[in-house]
Amino acid sequence: MKIIQTLDDDLGMTFNHRRQSRDSKLIQRILKLAEKNKIWMNNYTKQLFPEQENIQVDEKFLEKAEKDDYCIVEDVEIQPYESKIQELILYFWNRKYPSDQKFTLNLENYKQTKEEEFEGNSHDKITQKNYIRRNTQWEEKNIKPKRRLNNKTHPYYRYLL
Protein backbone atom coordinates (compact mmCIF):
# COMPACT_ATOMS: atom_id res chain seq x y z
CA MET A 1 0.00 0.00 0.00
CA LYS A 2 1.01 3.58 -0.53
CA ILE A 3 0.60 5.87 2.44
CA ILE A 4 -0.32 9.52 1.92
CA GLN A 5 0.10 11.74 4.94
CA THR A 6 0.33 15.46 5.72
CA LEU A 7 2.74 16.66 8.39
CA ASP A 8 4.07 19.86 9.88
CA ASP A 9 7.78 20.63 10.28
CA ASP A 10 7.88 18.77 13.62
CA LEU A 11 6.25 15.65 12.08
CA GLY A 12 3.00 16.54 13.80
CA MET A 13 -0.20 14.93 12.50
CA THR A 14 -3.06 16.15 14.70
CA PHE A 15 -3.77 18.47 17.60
CA ASN A 16 -6.53 17.71 20.10
CA HIS A 17 -7.80 14.94 17.77
CA ARG A 18 -8.26 17.37 14.85
CA ARG A 19 -6.34 17.86 11.62
CA GLN A 20 -3.79 20.66 11.69
CA SER A 21 -4.73 22.12 8.34
CA ARG A 22 -6.18 21.32 4.92
CA ASP A 23 -5.77 22.55 1.38
CA SER A 24 -8.10 22.12 -1.61
CA LYS A 25 -5.27 22.04 -4.18
CA LEU A 26 -3.63 19.26 -2.23
CA ILE A 27 -6.86 17.23 -2.32
CA GLN A 28 -7.02 17.61 -6.13
CA ARG A 29 -3.36 16.63 -6.41
CA ILE A 30 -3.97 13.45 -4.39
CA LEU A 31 -6.94 12.49 -6.57
CA LYS A 32 -4.87 13.01 -9.71
CA LEU A 33 -1.97 11.00 -8.26
CA ALA A 34 -4.14 8.00 -7.45
CA GLU A 35 -6.05 8.13 -10.77
CA LYS A 36 -8.31 5.05 -10.87
CA ASN A 37 -6.55 3.16 -8.05
CA LYS A 38 -8.39 2.58 -4.80
CA ILE A 39 -8.02 5.33 -2.21
CA TRP A 40 -8.68 4.10 1.33
CA MET A 41 -9.52 6.38 4.24
CA ASN A 42 -11.59 6.54 7.40
CA ASN A 43 -14.80 8.54 7.94
CA TYR A 44 -12.91 11.46 9.44
CA THR A 45 -10.85 11.95 6.26
CA LYS A 46 -13.81 11.32 3.93
CA GLN A 47 -15.19 14.76 4.84
CA LEU A 48 -12.42 16.33 2.72
CA PHE A 49 -13.07 14.38 -0.47
CA PRO A 50 -15.79 14.47 -3.11
CA GLU A 51 -17.80 11.35 -3.93
CA GLN A 52 -15.75 9.16 -6.25
CA GLU A 53 -16.00 5.56 -7.31
CA ASN A 54 -12.44 4.68 -6.28
CA ILE A 55 -12.74 6.05 -2.72
CA GLN A 56 -13.15 3.34 -0.10
CA VAL A 57 -14.19 4.33 3.43
CA ASP A 58 -13.67 2.00 6.37
CA GLU A 59 -12.40 2.46 9.92
CA LYS A 60 -10.08 -0.55 9.37
CA PHE A 61 -8.81 0.73 6.02
CA LEU A 62 -5.14 -0.01 6.77
CA GLU A 63 -6.00 -3.67 7.31
CA LYS A 64 -8.08 -3.90 4.13
CA ALA A 65 -5.76 -2.03 1.76
CA GLU A 66 -3.86 -4.18 -0.72
CA LYS A 67 -0.79 -3.76 -2.88
CA ASP A 68 -0.81 -0.51 -4.92
CA ASP A 69 -3.82 0.87 -3.03
CA TYR A 70 -3.47 4.40 -1.64
CA CYS A 71 -4.25 5.09 2.02
CA ILE A 72 -4.76 8.62 3.28
CA VAL A 73 -3.82 8.74 6.94
CA GLU A 74 -4.59 11.65 9.22
CA ASP A 75 -5.23 10.34 12.71
CA VAL A 76 -4.14 6.69 12.73
CA GLU A 77 -0.82 5.20 13.84
CA ILE A 78 0.75 3.39 10.85
CA GLN A 79 3.61 1.67 12.70
CA PRO A 80 1.68 -1.65 13.08
CA TYR A 81 1.18 -1.78 9.29
CA GLU A 82 4.75 -0.93 8.26
CA SER A 83 5.36 -4.34 6.67
CA LYS A 84 2.59 -3.59 4.12
CA ILE A 85 3.95 -0.17 3.12
CA GLN A 86 5.41 0.06 -0.39
CA GLU A 87 5.71 3.82 -0.56
CA LEU A 88 5.31 6.87 1.65
CA ILE A 89 4.03 10.07 0.07
CA LEU A 90 4.43 12.80 2.66
CA TYR A 91 3.18 16.34 2.26
CA PHE A 92 4.73 18.97 4.51
CA TRP A 93 2.91 22.21 5.36
CA ASN A 94 6.28 23.97 5.88
CA ARG A 95 4.94 25.37 9.13
CA LYS A 96 4.91 24.35 12.76
CA TYR A 97 1.50 23.72 14.25
CA PRO A 98 0.63 22.58 17.75
CA SER A 99 0.45 18.78 17.71
CA ASP A 100 -0.15 15.94 20.11
CA GLN A 101 0.11 13.04 17.66
CA LYS A 102 3.35 12.57 15.72
CA PHE A 103 4.53 10.57 12.72
CA THR A 104 6.54 7.72 14.24
CA LEU A 105 8.05 5.72 11.37
CA ASN A 106 11.83 5.83 11.14
CA LEU A 107 12.55 7.39 7.74
CA GLU A 108 16.05 5.90 7.80
CA ASN A 109 14.38 2.64 6.76
CA TYR A 110 13.22 4.38 3.57
CA LYS A 111 14.94 5.96 0.62
CA GLN A 112 13.74 9.35 -0.61
CA THR A 113 12.92 9.21 -4.33
CA LYS A 114 11.31 12.58 -4.94
CA GLU A 115 11.00 16.06 -3.53
CA GLU A 116 8.78 18.68 -5.12
CA GLU A 117 7.34 21.99 -3.96
CA PHE A 118 4.06 23.41 -5.15
CA GLU A 119 1.71 26.22 -4.26
CA GLY A 120 -1.41 25.29 -2.37
CA ASN A 121 -4.66 27.15 -1.94
CA SER A 122 -4.24 28.03 1.74
CA HIS A 123 -0.45 27.51 1.89
CA ASP A 124 2.16 29.37 -0.12
CA LYS A 125 4.36 26.30 -0.30
CA ILE A 126 3.64 22.60 0.25
CA THR A 127 6.48 20.10 -0.10
CA GLN A 128 5.91 16.57 -1.37
CA LYS A 129 8.49 13.94 -0.43
CA ASN A 130 8.21 10.36 -1.67
CA TYR A 131 9.97 7.45 0.01
CA ILE A 132 10.29 3.76 -0.81
CA ARG A 133 11.35 1.03 1.57
CA ARG A 134 15.07 0.35 1.45
CA ASN A 135 15.98 -2.99 -0.07
CA THR A 136 17.99 -4.17 2.89
CA GLN A 137 18.92 -7.46 1.21
CA TRP A 138 21.06 -5.58 -1.32
CA GLU A 139 22.02 -2.50 0.64
CA GLU A 140 23.23 -4.27 3.76
CA LYS A 141 25.58 -6.47 1.71
CA ASN A 142 26.50 -3.58 -0.60
CA ILE A 143 25.87 -5.79 -3.62
CA LYS A 144 25.28 -4.16 -6.96
CA PRO A 145 22.94 -5.83 -9.45
CA LYS A 146 24.72 -7.51 -12.36
CA ARG A 147 24.91 -5.52 -15.57
CA ARG A 148 23.86 -7.13 -18.78
CA LEU A 149 26.48 -7.14 -21.50
CA ASN A 150 24.20 -6.27 -24.39
CA ASN A 151 25.64 -2.87 -25.17
CA LYS A 152 27.48 -2.96 -28.53
CA THR A 153 30.08 -0.55 -27.19
CA HIS A 154 31.04 -2.89 -24.35
CA PRO A 155 34.49 -4.44 -24.96
CA TYR A 156 33.20 -8.03 -24.50
CA TYR A 157 30.13 -7.65 -26.69
CA ARG A 158 31.64 -9.45 -29.69
CA TYR A 159 32.29 -12.56 -27.57
CA LEU A 160 28.59 -12.81 -26.72
CA LEU A 161 27.58 -13.33 -30.35
N, C-alpha and C positions, 0 to 999 in steps of 0.2 A: 504494500500500500504506500501511497505517497501522502505524507502529512503536510498540510498547509496550516501555518500558524502565524499570528501577528504578535510582535513583541516590542517592548520599549527598550531603551538603551541599557537597562539593568536586567534584561531578560524577564521582565515582568509580564504576566498574562492578564490577571484580573485584579481588581481592587474591591473589597467588600462584596464579593461574588457578582461583580458586574464587569463588563468589558471596559477596557481603558478608553478606547476610541473606535471609530469606524469611518470608512471612506467609500463613497459610491463608485469612484473610479477603480478602486481596488477590487470591489465586488465584480465589476464588469471584466476586469483583467483575469480574475480567478475563473469565471465562467468561460472565457475565451481559452484559457490554458487547458482546462479540462475537456473542452469540446463535447463530444458525445459520451465520454467515459462517465461512469458512476461517480457522483459526488456524495459522500456520506457526511452526515452531521447530526447533531442532536436538536431537540425542539428549541432550545435557547438560541442557537445559531440560525435556525430556519427563518427567524424573524427578519433577517437581513437580506434574504434571497427571494427573487421572484419564483413563481411556480414554474417548474421545468420538469420535463420527463425524466431526466437523468439524476435528479436530486432524490436521495434516499434519506429519510429521517427515521432515526431510531436511537433510543437512549444507550443501546449497546452497540453503537455503530463501529467502534474499533474492533470488536470481536467479529462482526459480520463482514467487514471489508475484506476484499480479496486482492490478489496481485493486480497491480495497475489501477486500482480504484483510488480516488482522491478522498481524503478525510480532512475536513476543516475542523480544527480543534481550537476551542477558546477557553474552556473551563474544565478540561479533563486531563488528568495526569497520563502521559503516554509511555512512561518508563516500563510498565508491565507488558507493553505491546512492542517493545523495541525489536524483537526478533522478526517481526512482520514488516518492518519499515524498509522500503527500498530507497526512498528519497525523502529528504526534508526540503520543503520550500518555505523559507522563513521571510516574513515581511517585517521590516523594522520601521517604526514611526519616526526614528531619529529625534526622539524626545524622551525625557524621563517623566514618568507618571507615578503616582503612588501605586504600590502593588502589594498584595499579600499572597499571591500565588505566582511562583516562578517556573520558568522552563528549566527542567532538571537533567535533560540528556547531556552527556559529555560529548561535545562536538569534536573532541580529539579522535573519536571513533569514526568520524566521517571526513570525507574529503570535499572541500568546496569546489564546485564546478562552474559556478556562475555568480556574478554580482552585477546588478543593474539598478540604476536609480531612475525614478520617474516621478512626475508631478501628480499628486492626488487632487481630490476635490477639496478636502478640508486640511490637507497637509501639503506644504510646499515641496517636500521631498520625502519619498518613501523608498526604502532600499530593499530589493529582493536579493536574497542569497540562497542558492541551491546547494544541497549537500547530498552525496551518495555515501553509502556505507563503505568503509575501507575494506579492501579485499585482503584480509589479514594473512590468508594462506600464501599469497605472493609477496606482500610487503614485509612480513616478518622475516622471511627467508631471503629477501632482497633478490628474488629471481625475476629475470626479465623474460617475457614470452619469446619463443623462438621466432626468428624472422624467416619468412619464406624466400627462397632464392629464385624468384621468378622475374626479377628485374633484368632486362637485357644488358644493362650497364654493369651488372655485378660481375666481378672477375671470374667467378665459377659458373656463370650461366651456360657457357658452351658445353660444359661437362654434364649438364642435366639433360641435354637433348638425346 
